[in-house]
């Protein structure tokens, strides 16, 4: 059963004027709002006021030890990259970045960056939970390799991109444009992901709808995506300083452009707010009261654009302003290691929706606890937290440890069952 959101702690009534709506949307579309509101819910849970969770702080050290151990295994030299889609493109030990560079050999640095941004955006948006029964088979150098989950989605989207499946111009296959996205069908995406009765992909229709909406968003923001209506227009549109592009400017641009694409249709007034959800205990000014912003895919997209911008000679700065990612690998790790416990153990037997208050709070507590876990992991590894941003701890890291615990305990499934449309988890 979903939580009753009819009695939000809103104080005096707030008029639903255009100005009030604009202020509320602006408040919610920041990483700072994600972090601040998540930590308030954590404080509340620690005070015993959560109806869903209890927090066991004593388990944080052991969790940090698990994350540090898997980080040492994956990165023995402790040179840990930022959590990025580009790490998944190396699945199976293949240098697909190098393959793409070879295909773009005749392009200048700016066009290489635009193409990489095109690929990144499409691949990240298609990377919600695939389900345990789906996989992608890659044929390379006479061998067949099978990949599942995030790596499989990455490899599949990479092949779809380099084969021109998202371009309307056969002479320029290495691009994504609005025309093709608007015309994409379930059968088209099924072909990219090798979907069939024996290889089902969770949320296929939701992903197609997401790409349709993406096409509309690309057309609707020519100041950001250019006359060609392609994601790579970001490379030319964002303001730069001598240091490069600020990560939060990049995130803000993505939230402004992409908030209307999410099928959740969460709105304030008539303005979409994207990956923001109602929670009766979240306080905020004006019409933003009662909303918990999370922006998981948009923030992961921001992390994942570091490498594409670097390919064009532009540094993305200020990554420490971004938050941890509110998804089921990080959140599952916290449940599996005992940092978070369910008040009612029967809740683990039920099926939930992303809008249910339990799920919203689980994701928010995940964000807040990742902030506390990251410096503990760095201390165990002997790393300077100032030089090892949260994005590196995620990659090292919490995401891998969450996957490992899910595999060990439940054959890869998360600790809570969520009905996904393929765009949140």
TABELPE-V233247 format. One record per residue. N is the residue number from 1. OMEGA is omega as a letter, one per 40 degrees, with the letter a starting at -180 (* if undefined). BURIAL is # if it has 24 or more other C-alpha atoms within 12 Angstrom, else .. Layout:
N;OMEGA;BURIAL  N;OMEGA;BURIAL
//
This chain:
1;i;.  2;i;.  3;i;#  4;a;.  5;a;.  6;a;.  7;i;.  8;i;.  9;a;.  10;a;.  11;a;.  12;a;.  13;i;.  14;a;.  15;a;.  16;i;.  17;i;.  18;a;.  19;i;.  20;i;.  21;i;#  22;a;#  23;a;#  24;i;#  25;i;#  26;i;#  27;a;#  28;a;#  29;i;#  30;i;#  31;i;#  32;i;#  33;i;#  34;a;#  35;a;#  36;a;#  37;i;#  38;a;#  39;i;#  40;i;#  41;i;#  42;i;#  43;i;#  44;i;#  45;i;#  46;i;#  47;i;.  48;a;.  49;i;.  50;i;#  51;a;#  52;a;#  53;i;#  54;a;#  55;i;#  56;a;#  57;a;.  58;a;.  59;a;#  60;a;#  61;i;#  62;i;.  63;i;#  64;i;#  65;i;#  66;a;#  67;i;#  68;a;#  69;a;#  70;i;#  71;i;#  72;i;#  73;a;.  74;a;.  75;a;.  76;i;.  77;i;.  78;i;#  79;a;.  80;i;#  81;i;#  82;i;#  83;a;#  84;i;#  85;a;#  86;i;#  87;i;#  88;i;#  89;i;#  90;a;.  91;a;#  92;i;.  93;a;.  94;a;.  95;i;.  96;i;#  97;i;#  98;i;.  99;a;.  100;i;#  101;i;.  102;i;.  103;a;.  104;a;#  105;a;.  106;a;.  107;i;.  108;a;.  109;a;.  110;a;#  111;i;#  112;i;#  113;i;#  114;i;#  115;i;#  116;i;#  117;i;#  118;a;#  119;a;#  120;a;#  121;a;#  122;a;#  123;i;#  124;a;#  125;i;#  126;a;#  127;i;#  128;a;#  129;a;#  130;a;#  131;a;#  132;a;.  133;a;.  134;i;#  135;i;#  136;i;#  137;i;#  138;i;#  139;a;.  140;i;.  141;i;.  142;i;.  143;i;.  144;i;.  145;a;.  146;a;.  147;i;#  148;i;#  149;a;#  150;i;#  151;i;#  152;i;#  153;i;#  154;a;#  155;i;#  156;a;#  157;i;#  158;i;#  159;i;#  160;a;#  161;a;#  162;i;#  163;i;#  164;a;#  165;a;#  166;a;#  167;i;#  168;a;#  169;a;.  170;i;.  171;i;.  172;a;.  173;a;#  174;a;#  175;i;#  176;i;#  177;a;#  178;a;#  179;a;#  180;a;#  181;a;#  182;a;#  183;a;#  184;i;#  185;i;.  186;a;#  187;i;.  188;a;.  189;i;#  190;i;#  191;i;.  192;a;#  193;i;#  194;a;#  195;i;#  196;a;.  197;a;.  198;a;.  199;a;.  200;i;#  201;i;#  202;i;#  203;a;#  204;a;#  205;i;#  206;i;#  207;i;#  208;i;#  209;i;#  210;i;#  211;i;#  212;a;#  213;i;#  214;i;#  215;i;#  216;i;#  217;i;#  218;i;#  219;a;#  220;a;.  221;i;#  222;i;.  223;a;.  224;a;#  225;i;#  226;a;#  227;a;.  228;i;#  229;i;#  230;a;#  231;a;#  232;i;#  233;i;#  234;a;#  235;a;#  236;a;#  237;a;.  238;i;#  239;a;.  240;i;.  241;i;.  242;a;.  243;a;.  244;a;.  245;i;#  246;a;#  247;a;#  248;i;#  249;i;#  250;i;#  251;a;#  252;i;#  253;a;#  254;a;#  255;i;#  256;a;#  257;a;#  258;a;#  259;i;#  260;a;#  261;a;#  262;a;#  263;i;#  264;i;#  265;i;.  266;a;#  267;i;#  268;a;#  269;i;.  270;a;.  271;i;#  272;a;#  273;i;#  274;a;#  275;i;#  276;a;#  277;a;#  278;i;#  279;a;#  280;a;#  281;a;#  282;a;#  283;i;#  284;a;#  285;i;#  286;a;#  287;i;#  288;i;#  289;i;#  290;i;#  291;i;#  292;i;#  293;a;#  294;i;#  295;a;#  296;a;#  297;i;#  298;i;#  299;i;#  300;i;#  301;i;#  302;i;#  303;a;#  304;i;#  305;i;#  306;a;#  307;i;#  308;i;#  309;i;#  310;i;#  311;i;#  312;i;#  313;a;.  314;i;#  315;i;#  316;a;#  317;i;#  318;a;#  319;a;#  320;i;#  321;i;#  322;a;#  323;i;#  324;a;#  325;a;#  326;a;#  327;a;#  328;i;#  329;i;#  330;i;#  331;i;#  332;i;#  333;a;#  334;i;#  335;a;#  336;a;#  337;i;#  338;i;#  339;i;#  340;i;#  341;i;#  342;i;#  343;i;.  344;a;.  345;i;.  346;i;.  347;i;.  348;a;.  349;a;.  350;i;.  351;a;.  352;i;.  353;i;#  354;a;#  355;a;#  356;a;#  357;i;#  358;a;#  359;i;#  360;a;#  361;i;#  362;a;#  363;i;#  364;i;#  365;i;#  366;i;#  367;a;#  368;a;#  369;i;#  370;i;#  371;a;#  372;a;#  373;a;#  374;i;#  375;i;#  376;i;#  377;i;#  378;i;#  379;i;.  380;a;#  381;a;#  382;a;.  383;i;#  384;a;.  385;a;.  386;a;.  387;i;.  388;a;#  389;a;#  390;i;#  391;i;#  392;i;#  393;i;#  394;a;#  395;a;#  396;d;#  397;a;#  398;a;#  399;i;#  400;i;#  401;i;#  402;i;#  403;a;#  404;i;#  405;i;#  406;i;#  407;a;.  408;a;.  409;a;.  410;a;.  411;i;.  412;a;#  413;i;#  414;a;#  415;i;#  416;a;#  417;a;#  418;i;#  419;a;#  420;i;#  421;i;#  422;a;#  423;a;#  424;a;#  425;*;#
//
